[in-house]
Amino acid sequence: MAHAEIGVFGGSGFYSLLEDVTEVKVDTPYGAPSDAIMLATVGGRRVAFLPRHGRRHTIPPHKINYRANVWAMHKMGCQVIVSPCAVGSLQRHIEPGSFLVADQFVDRTNGRADTFYDGPITAHISPAEMYDPKLRELMVKTVTDHGIVCHNGGAVVVIQGPRFSTKAESKWFTDSGFHIINMTQYPRSEER
């Protein structure tokens, strides 16, 4: 099987960045991933790209097979997974068009399969440093080097979707000091 060092879960806007694309279908013990993996070259490096909602954007956030997606990237040999995504701002100083590289998350989802440890062995995962500090630093530098406003650190609230938060929920999240809101940042690749 072909390999890639870097995995990217993204949306349709990333297709234009891919060169020398080869589609790879990956089987996983957790079912099918959202789509075929697109093995490509980006900036001279081999990258495995997977559209989290499927190529035609047909999979809503609460139906994404996150475990299959992560397992597929693991099977491709990815050592790093980057997961850029659209978010809503919960704080006035985080303006549209800016970036935020999160360092914490708050899980407000329900019913999503979110672990590879279903037994028979019990394992506990610490969420204290869920986002790799070195990768975060590199992302912040890259974004700011391109002249884009980038907020270094902050908490993303992950909601179930597909509905947006109510006004009361958004006020609660804002008053709690959370920075951005999203539907796909959890579950991710912590355990692999």
ZIGI-V130353 format. One line per field, one symbol per residue. psi: psi as a letter, one per 30 degrees, with the letter a starting at -180 (. if undefined). A space follows every 50 residues. Layout:
BEGIN
psi=???
END
This chain:
BEGIN
psi=kllkekkkkaafffeffklhkkkkkkklfgaklfakkjklkjhgkkkjkj jegleghfjleffkieeeeeeeeeffgkfkkkiklklkkfkefjlkfllk jkfllkjglkgkjglfiglfkkkkkkgeifkkeeeeeeeeeeeefggkkk kjllkkkjlelflllleeeeeeeeffglelklfgfklbgef.
END
